[in-house]
Amino acid sequence: MDSKIRFDLHTPCYIFDESEFERGITSFKAALDAKFAKTAIGYSVKTNSLPYALKQAHSIGCKAEVVSHDEYRLARLCGYAPNEIIYNGPMKSWDTFHEAVEGGAIVNIEAKRELCWLDKLPEGKVYNIGLRLNINISHVSPMDADGDDDNSRFGFSDETDEFKDALQFIASRPKLRLAGLHIHRTAHSRSPRFYENSIRYASTIIKKYNLDIDYIDVGGGYFGIFPNKPTFDDYSEAFHRALKESGLDNLTIIVEPGNALTASSFKFLSQVIDKKKVDAKTCFVTTDGSRNDIDPFFKKSDYLKEIIYQNSDSPTVPLQIITGCTCLEYDRLFSLNNAPALEVGDHILYNNVGAYTMTLSPQFIRLCPRVYSLNSKGEFKLVRRESRAEDIINLDNNA
Ligand SMILES: *Cc1c(COP(=O)(O)O)cnc(C)c1O
C-alpha cells in the first residue's frame, strides 16, 4: 500500500504527484542536455490538461505543446507566453495562429489553410515557422510499423509533391523563414530505434533540399520511467546517433512528451459503496469510481492497483468483480479470485492513470471527479473541485 495516500480524501478523486511529475521533466531534460547544446521540452497538453500541472511544468521550464485553439488559450491562461508555446495540429484558429507566429511561438504548419494565413500576416518582418513532415512508418522504420502501409494523415509528404510545394511557398515569400521540421509519430513499440530512423529520414530531407533550419521537433510517444523499458537516456542517445551521422547534431532538439510525464504522476482513488451477491460464487463490488475515469477507451483488462482493506482479517471469497458506479453493465474494472472480501469503505488506488484519462473522460452520469495534488512534503491540496450540475447549467445560461 502507498503510505503517502491519506484515506480521508473525498472519493472518487485523482491524485497528482508533483514530485513524480517534476522527476520526469528534469530527468528527460538532463538526458537531452547530456547530448545536445540546445534542447526544449514541450509538455503535451492534450495528454493531461490539468491547469495545476500545466503551471508546474511551466515553472520547471517546459513549453506547452498545444494542438488546438482551445489548448492554446488554456496554455496562455496558465501563464505561458506565446514564445513558450509549440503550436501543432490542424485545429488552429486564425486569431491564435496570428498571435503565436507574431509572438515567437514554435508554430509547425500542418494544414494548407495555414499557408494561406501566412500571406495575411503584416509585412515588414521575418516570421519563423516550422513544417510538419509526413511520416509513413512502414517506409521509414519497417520494424516498428503496424502493417505494410502505416501511413499518416498529418504533415506534408515528400512521397508526393506536397512537402516540396510547401517549401516553395515559404521560399517564395521574403517574410517567411523555415526554422524547423516537426516529425511526431507514435510507433507501438515506442522504441528508440523508431526515433533514430525517423530522424534519419528527416535528415535526408534536410540534405535533399539543403534546408538551413534551427530545430528538429521529434514529437512525443515515449515510455515513462518504467523498469525494463527504454529510458530518456536511450532516446536521447538515439536522436544523437541519427543526427551526428549527418552533422546535424547542432540543431535544437525539441521533444513533446505527454504519456511519459503524466502516466505515473496521477493516481485515482475510489472506495467500495455496495456489495451484491448474484449467485453462489459471484459477488459484485460497486465502487464510486468508473472505468470512464481511468480507462475511457474501455480497452484495459487490469490496472496497477492497490487494495486497502480496513479489516485485516477479512474472509477469503472465490470471486469478486469490481465495478464502477455508472449504469453501464460493462463498467466492470477487474476481478479478484480467492481474495479477502472487500467491504463498504475499503479503498482501491489505481496507479499510473494520468495519460489520456482526464482529458478523455465523458461527462457521463457523474461529472469529473475532484483532483488533489500531493507535494514533496506529503501535503495534499484540492486543486480542482468536482464538476457539478450547476457548471452545466451555467454554460447554457451564459450562451
Ligand atoms: C499527442 C501528441 C504528443 C504527445 O504524445 P504522447 O504519446 O502522450 O507522448 C506530442 N506531439 C503531438 C503533435 C501530439 O499530437
The ligand as a Tripos MOL2 file, in Angstrom:
@<TRIPOS>MOLECULE
LIG
   15    15     1     0     0
SMALL
NO_CHARGES

@<TRIPOS>ATOM
      1 C1         -0.3090   13.5400  -28.7760 C.3       1 LIG1
      2 C2          0.8910   14.2650  -29.2190 C.ar      1 LIG1
      3 C3          2.0390   14.2880  -28.4190 C.ar      1 LIG1
      4 C4          2.1700   13.5190  -27.1190 C.3       1 LIG1
      5 O1          2.1290   12.1520  -27.2980 O.3       1 LIG1
      6 P1          2.3850   11.1420  -26.0300 P.3       1 LIG1
      7 O2          2.1650    9.7930  -26.6210 O.co2     1 LIG1
      8 O3          1.3700   11.4810  -24.9840 O.co2     1 LIG1
      9 O4          3.7780   11.3700  -25.5750 O.co2     1 LIG1
     10 C5          3.1040   15.0430  -28.8610 C.ar      1 LIG1
     11 N1          3.0520   15.7280  -30.0300 N.ar      1 LIG1
     12 C6          1.9620   15.7340  -30.8180 C.ar      1 LIG1
     13 C7          1.9520   16.5140  -32.0840 C.3       1 LIG1
     14 C8          0.8520   15.0010  -30.4400 C.ar      1 LIG1
     15 O5         -0.2400   15.0050  -31.2430 O.3       1 LIG1
@<TRIPOS>BOND
     1     1     2 1
     2     2     3 ar
     3     2    14 ar
     4     3     4 1
     5     3    10 ar
     6     4     5 1
     7     5     6 1
     8     6     7 2
     9     6     8 1
    10     6     9 1
    11    10    11 ar
    12    11    12 ar
    13    12    13 1
    14    12    14 ar
    15    14    15 1
@<TRIPOS>SUBSTRUCTURE
     1 LIG1         1 GROUP 0 **** ****
